[in-house]
Amino acid sequence: MPKLNSTNPEPSSDFIRNIIAEDIKANKNDGKVVTRFPPEPNGYLHIGHAKSICLNFGIAAENNGICNLRFDDTNPSKEDVEYVESIKSDIKWLGFDWSDRLYYTSDYFEQLYRFAVQLIKKGKAYVCNLSSEEIRKYRGTLTEPGIESPYRNRSVEENLDLFERMRAGEFEDGFCVLRAKIDMSSPNLIMRDPALYRIRRVYHHRTGDKWCIYPMYDFGHCLSDSMEGITHSICTLEFENNRPLYDWILDELEVECHPQQIEFARLNLSYTVLSKRKLVELVEKGHVNGWDDPRMPTLSGLRRRGYTPESIRNFCDRIGVAKRDSMVDMALLEYCVREDLNKQAPRVLAVLRPLKVIIDNYPEDFVEELGALNNPEDPSMGTRKVPFSRVLYIEREDFREDPPKKFYRLAPGREVRLRYAYFITCVEVVKDEQTGEIIELHCTYDPKTKGGDSPDGRKVKATLHWVSAAHSIEAEVRLYDYFFTAANPSDKKEAEDFKDCLNPNSLETLTSCRVEPSLKKARPGSRCQFERLGYFCVDSVDSSESKLVFNRTVTLRDTWAKIQKAQKKK
């Protein structure tokens, strides 16, 4: 199992790890640590889930414990095998393994039913025929106590009979529910006789039509934890108010294993949304091209965009674990991605918006193979050969006919360096007669500057990337930017509807790009740095032998470093 922070061999320290350390010291749970990651199979995992995955699997690994994977499949109307398989795939891609400890809440349906019967026999649960709207009305408010259901004082025998008939399918959906009998005047609204079971005639992807009643999350979750011997049930802050119910159910049933629920702040990331409901809306309304759209914060989307599992684990370790919600800057995630790719991504030459350059004094039919570093950060990655010829392509924005001040790249009469190649000087600009658009440049080269250095010591102020026109490969490149224009799209101060903050320029597709020939056999999912342009990944869906498609993973611009520098000055 990977360390959460590859640059720091020491495990992180936070309030959850401190609690667990004290438990181990006191020999609580016989010194064992058993955690779990319990996703609902009703969507794809996102970067917020990665924080929980790293935390649960990481804590288990640090303490010689185990971490289970358990699907909370208690709401079959919204669940699908597709989500189950994608979740398993994402966890393994992230670098974690549950071994033989794959569980489903549906594994425990029979035992959960018996637990519910046990509560009824104790007089702690009853069948209620109020509608969902009536239950909400009877619940009361934060300042007013709730009203007891007229069905609350049914006899144990009547409740047992009705619950059995619920299971047998005698009643229609919504006809009744099983509720816990706790306290309708509790200051915690969740404790005002919450529902434990509801009728739902929906086909279940594992149990088929065997069941027509399904446990509510709060009932199934704590008991599943108990049956699996979980010692620390780690969840996000929105379940803090549910903890008294978690404990009440386990206490009333007097189970042998009573896990400790601990809550931590969920991840909030700028310029994105992590609400599953909102992500579903983006997919279903066609704002993105599926769950794995590279603009999505899903792990499948980030993987397709070119993010590495190492960078995500490192990000989760850097942000730490807190008790209060806060907003994490997207720039930090990008920094972690850039930091990892800088070490492992090979460098290549690519031109996104080609401008033809003809070197007039270079032999017409001559081709040179010039040596180029694969990665200056890792000499063990070696070198490669790139072809150089009379006709090249450079980046269109690297030339200005009338250069402004501090523009040091190519201009009429100016000399620049071509990466790994020669010094060239622009001598002529050719334009389209009708549109006035620049269509090609004529230059001369200095053959004594091979390799990019001048023997006479003269200096140039710019080095440009390039590709040979005859040898380069055409490619499609997709430039991704932040999906939202607002740092917090869910903030009503930004917009009434989070979709009003969608960035219309979040994707720019360039179809006539040119890349060096070494990329001809680039595998889907492989990553590289286009020199001077950023890090890119071969698209795993649309790229093929006949069509090479790259997704921009992240730019070379280190926004996080600028933020840190600005904070130090304050």
N, C-alpha and C positions, 0 to 999 in steps of 0.2 A: 504493500500500500504506500502511495507517495506521501512525502512530507508536504504539509500545507504550504510551507515557504521554503523553496529550494535554496534560497540565499541565506537562510537562518536555520541551522540544525536544531536550535532550542525550540521546544513547543511554546506556543503563545500562552499568555497568562490573562485571564479574565475572570469575572465573578462566577461564571458557571464552572470553570475549571477549578477555581478555589473551593467551591462547594463540594465538588467531587473529591478533591484532594483531602478535605476534612472528613468526608465520609469514609474514604479508604483508611485514613489515619485512625478513625474510630472503629474500624472493622465493620462498618455498616454494610449490610448485604453480603456479609462474609468477605468483604474486600473486593467483590466483583463489580464490574461496570458493564452494563448491557444497555445499549441505546437502540434507537430505531429511526428509520426515515419512512414516514407514512403518507405517501402522496395519494391524492384522489385521482383515479384514471379518467379524468374528464377534460384533459387538456395537455398541452406540452409543457415540460419544465422550462423555467426561465432563470435568469441570472440570480434572482432572489432565492430560488430553490437551491441553487449552487451553494449559497451561504449555509443553508441548513444541512445540505449533504456533507460539505466539508467539516462542519461543526460536529455532526453526529458520528460520522465515520472517523473523523480525526480524533475526537475524544476517546473513542473506543480503542483506536490503535495506540494512542499515547499511554493508555492504562492497561495494556494487554487484555482488553475486553473484546466484545463482539458487537456488531451493529447489524440489525435485521433490516430487510426491506419488506415493508408490508403495504399492500394496496388497500386503501380504505374504500372498498367497492360496495357501499351501502345505498347508493343512489343510481340504480341502473338506467334510469331515464336519460342521464347525461354522460354515461360511461361507454367506453368502447375499447375493444382489443387493440386498436391502432394506438391508443394512448398508452396502454400497458407496455407494448413493445417499444414505443419511442422512449418511455421513461427508463426502461431497462438499458436501452442502448445509450442514452445520455449519461447515465450514472457510470457505466463502464468506460465511456469515452473520457469522462472527467477523471478517471483513474481509480475508481473504487469498486470493490467486489463484495457481495454479500454471501459468497460461497454457497452453501446449501440452505441458507436461511431466507428463503423467499416465501412470504406468507400473504394471505388475503384475509380480510375480515370475513369474507364469505366462508372461509374454512371453519369459522366458529359460529355459524348461524344457528345450529342446533343447540349448542351450549348457551349462546346468548338468549335464545328463547327460554331455556330452562332457568336462566338467571332472572328473566323477567317474571316468570311464574313464581319464583322464590320471593321476589319483592311483593307480588300480589298477596301471597300467603302471609307475609308479614304485615299486611295492611299498609304497605308503603307505595302501592301503585294501583291505579284504577282506570277503567275504560270510560272515556268521556265522549259524549255525542255532540258536544258543541262544535260548530263550524270553525274553520281557521280564523275567520273574521271575528266571531264571538270570543274565541280564546284570546285574541289580541285585545279585544275590548275589556274583557274581564281581568286582564293581567294588571291593569292599573298603570300608574306613571311613576316617575322618580319621586314625586311628592305625595302621591296618593296610593294607598294599599290596594291590592287586587281584591276581586270578589271570588268567593269559592264557587266552583262549578256545581250546578244542581245535581250532578252525577258523582260528586266527590265521595259521598258516603254510601255508595253501593256496598253490598256485603262482599266478603271475600269470595263466596261461592258464585255469586252473580258475575263478578269480575273474571274469575277463572273460566266460567262458561263462555262469556263474551269474547275473551281473548282467544280461547280455543276456536271459537267460530270465526274470529278474524283470520286466524291461520288457515282455516278450512275453506276460506273464500266465500263465505255466506254474505258478506257485506260489500257494497260498492266502494270505490275509492273515495276517501274523504268522509265516509259515513261515521267513523269514530277513530279515536287514537288511544293509545295507552299512555297515561301520564303518571309521573312520579308524584307522590303526595308528600309535599315538603312544607312550604310556608307561604301562603298568598300575601303575607304582609312583609316578607323579607325585603330589606333595602336593596338587595341584589335581584333584579328582575328575572335573571336566569333561574333563580331558585324558586320562583313562583309556579310550582307544579309544571315543570317542562315536559314536553312530549318525549317519550322513549321509543315508541313504535308507531308507524303509520301504514295504512293500506296503500299498496301501489302495484297495480297489475301491469308489470313491465317485465319483458324478457331480460333475464340476467345473463351476461356473457359467459358465466361459469356454472351457474346453478340452473339455467334454463327457466322453466315455469314451475319449479318446485316450490318456490315461495311467492306469496302475494303480500306478505308483510315484511317490512325491512326496518332494522334498528336505526334510530337517529345517530348522528355522528357522536354526540356526547356519551351515549350509552355504549355503543360498540367500541369506541376508541379506548376508553380507560380499561375496559374488561379485556380487550385484545392485548393491551400492554401487560396487564396482570398475567394472563395465560401464557404469554411469551417470556415471563420473568424479567421484564424491563426494569432496570433500577432507576433510571433517570429519564423521564419523559420530557424532552426538550422541545418547546414549541414557541411560536411568536406571540407578541404582546396582545394580539386581539383575543387570545384565549385566557388571558389573566382572570377575567370575570367568570370564566367557566371552571376555573380550578376548584371552587367550593363544590360544584356539582360532581366533578371528577372524583373528589375525595368522598363525597356523600355516598355515591353509588358503591364505591369499593368498601367503605366502612359498613354500610347497611348489609352488604352481602358477605361481609367478614371473610374476604378472600385471603389466601395465604401471602400472596405477593401484592404489596401496595406501593407502586412506583411513586417517585416524587416528581411532580410536574414543576418545571422551571421555565419561565418565559424570558425571551430576549427580543430586542428590537429587530423588526424585519428590515430588509434592505429597501431603501428608497433611492433611486438613481435619477440624476438630473437628465432632462431632455428625453425622457421615456416614460412609459407607464408599465407597472408590473401587476396591475389588477387583472386577474384571470378573466373577469367579465368584460373588461375593456379590450383585452387582447382577442377574445372571442369575437367581439364586435368588429374589430379591425379586419379579422379574417373573413367573417361571414358577410360583411358589407363590401368586400373587395378593395379595401384600402391598401392591402398588401397581397402578394401572390402566395398565400399559404403560410402555414406555421413556420416554415423554414426560410421565409423571405429574409435576406441578410440585414434588413432594417429592423427586424423583430428582435426583442431581447431574449427570445427563447434560446436554449442551448443549441438546438438544431439550426437556428438562424445564425447564431454566433459562429458555430462550427463551419457552416457554409460560407460565411464571410471571411473565415481564415483565422479566427481566434484560436489560440492553443489552450489545451486543458491546463498546462502549467501556468499560463498567465492568469487564468481564472482562479485557480487555487491560490496563487500568490496574492491576487486582488482580495480574495475573501480573508486571507490572513492579515493583510495590511489594514483592512477596515475594522477588524476586530469584532468584538461582541459587546454590545451595550444594553442598558436597561431602558433607554429612552430613544424614541424615533428621531432620526435626523436624515438630512439629505446628503448623499455622497455624490461628489462631482464626477460626471462621466469622464472628465479628463484623467482622473486617477486610473480608471479601468483601461483607458487607451494607453496610458503610460506603462502599465503592467504588460499589455500586449506588445507594445513597442520594445520594451526592455527585453522580453523573451525572444521576440523575432530578431532583434539585433544580433543575438548570439547564434541563432541557428538558421536563419534564412539566407540562402545564397543570393548574391548580387547578380543582376542581369541588366542588359540595356534594352530599353523600350521607349518608343516615341508615341505619345498619345494623339497629338495633333500635328501630323507630318508636314514639314516644309522641305521641298527638294533642294539639295545643295550639290552643285556640280563643281568638282575641283579641276579646273581647266588644265593645270600643268601636271596632273597625275596620269600615268599611262592608261589608255582606254581599256585594254583587255587584261590588266594586271590586277591580281587579288592577293592581298597579304593576310596572313593569319597572325593576329596580334594577341599577346598574352594578357589575360585579365584575371584579377583576384576574384575567387569565389566568395570569400568573406574575410575582410581585413581583421575582424574580431577573432577569427579562428583560423590560423595558418594551416591547420591540419585538413581543412576543406580544399586546399590546393588551388590550382589555377585552371583556366580553360582558354580555348582559342576563339576569337571572334573575327569574322571576315571584314576586311576593309577594302573598299573599292573607290572608283572615281565618282560614282553617284551615291550620295548618302541622303538620309533624312535626319533633320534635327527638329527640335520642338519649335512650333511656330512662335510661341511666346518668347523664345530665346533670341528673336531678332526684332529690332526696331529700326525703321528707315530714318526716323528722326528721334533719336534716343533722348529721353528726359535725363535730368541730373541724377547721378548715382545709378544709372543703368549701365552695367559693365559688360553685358553680354554682347553678342554679335551686332554690328552696325556697319554701314558703308565705310570702308577704309580702316576698320578696326580689326585687330588680331586677337584671337582667343585660342584656348587649348581644347582639343577634342580628347575626351577621356581615353586613356591607354594608347592614343594615336599621335597626332601631329598638331602643330600650330597652323591655323588657317587664317586668311585675311579675306574679307568680302571686297570684291572688286566691281560687281555689277548686280543690279536688282532687275528682275524681269517681272512685268505685270501683265495681267489680262487686259487687253485693249478695251474691252467693253465695260468691265466692272471695276477695273483699277486694282483688283486684288493681286497681291504678290503671289506668284506661282512658282518661282524658283530663284535661287541665288547662285551667282558664279563666284568662286573663290579660288585662291591659290594656296598651296601649302609649302611649308619649309621642310624638305626631306631630312634636314639635319636635326629636327626636333622629334624624331621617332621615339615613342614611349612617353611623350608629353613633357620633355625637358629640353631646354635650349642650351647648347654647348657654350654659347657666348654669355650666358647668364641673364639674358633679358627676361623680364617678367610680364605676365598677362594677368588680368584681374578676374577672369572667368574661365571655368571649365565646363564644357557642354557635353551632354550625352548624345548618342547618335546610333544609327543602325545603317548597314549597307542596304541600299535599295534593292539590289538584285537578290540578296540572300535572306533578307528579313521575311518574317511570316506575318500575314494579316491576322489581326485579332480584334475581338470585341472586348471593350473594357467598360465596366460599370463602376461609376464613381458614386459611392454612398456617402451621405452626410447625415447629420442628426435628423431623426424622423419628426421631431417637433421643434417649433421655433421658440417655445417657452421652456424655461428651466424646470418649471413644475406645471405640466399641462393639466393636472387635476385640480389646481388651485382656482377657485371661482374668481379670484381677482384677475387671473390671466384671461379666462374666457368662460362663458356659460357652459359650453360643451367642450370636452377635451379635444374632440376632433377638429374644432376651430383652430387649433394650434398646429395642425399637421403642416409640415414643411413641404411646399410644392416642389422644392428643388432637392428633395432628399435622395433622388436618383437621377444621374445624368449618364446616358448610354452613348458611348463613342464607338462607331462601327468600322472605322478605317485606320485603326492603330497598327503600328508595326513593332514587332518584337524580334529579338535576335534568334537565330536558327536553333540554338541549344534548347529552346522551349518547345520545339516541335513535338517531342514525346513527353511533355509534362503531364503528370498524372492528375486526375481530378482530386482536388483537396490539397495538392502540393502548394507550398508557399514560397515566395521569393520577394526580394526588394527590387523594385524598379529604381535604379539609381537616380537620385534627386527627386523622385516622385512619390515614394511611399512604399508600403508593403501591400502585396497583392496575393490572391489565392485563385487557383484554377477552379472555376465553378463546378461543383460536383453533380449538378443536374443538367445544365444546358451545354456544357463543353463536350466536344467529341473529337474524333480524328479529323473530321472535315470542318470543324468550327471550334476555334480556340476562344474561350470566354474567361475573362479574369474579373474578379471582384476586388475592389479596393478594400483592404482590411482596415488600414489606418494610415494617416499621412505621416510624414516625417516631422511635422510641426509638434513640438513638445509643449502643449498648453499647460500641463501640470507643473512643469519646471518653472514656467513664468508665474503661475499662481503662487507657488512656494516662495519664489524670489520676492514677489510683491508683498507677501505676508511677513517676510523677514524684515523688510524695510519699515514696516509700521511700528 
